[in-house]
């Protein structure tokens, strides 16, 4: 009798995904063009290592007012898509 092969459930099969823009393949904070400075960079350094209940705990500590991050910028890192009416 052969052992049963158990495959983990995947709603989306990664090998079948086709990206409209190559920049969408990496969804991490550091994949942004100008991610090395600013408010989010310091927060990512601290909170990026934390998962689950510990994340909520660390986030609450930062919200108490002792956290001083970098400069808050108003840059947009959105990706524009071209839609055609014919398709």
Secondary structure as UniProt FT lines:
FT   HELIX           14..16
FT   HELIX           22..25
FT   HELIX           29..31
FT   TURN            33..34
FT   HELIX           39..47
FT   TURN            48..49
FT   HELIX           53..63
FT   TURN            64..66
//
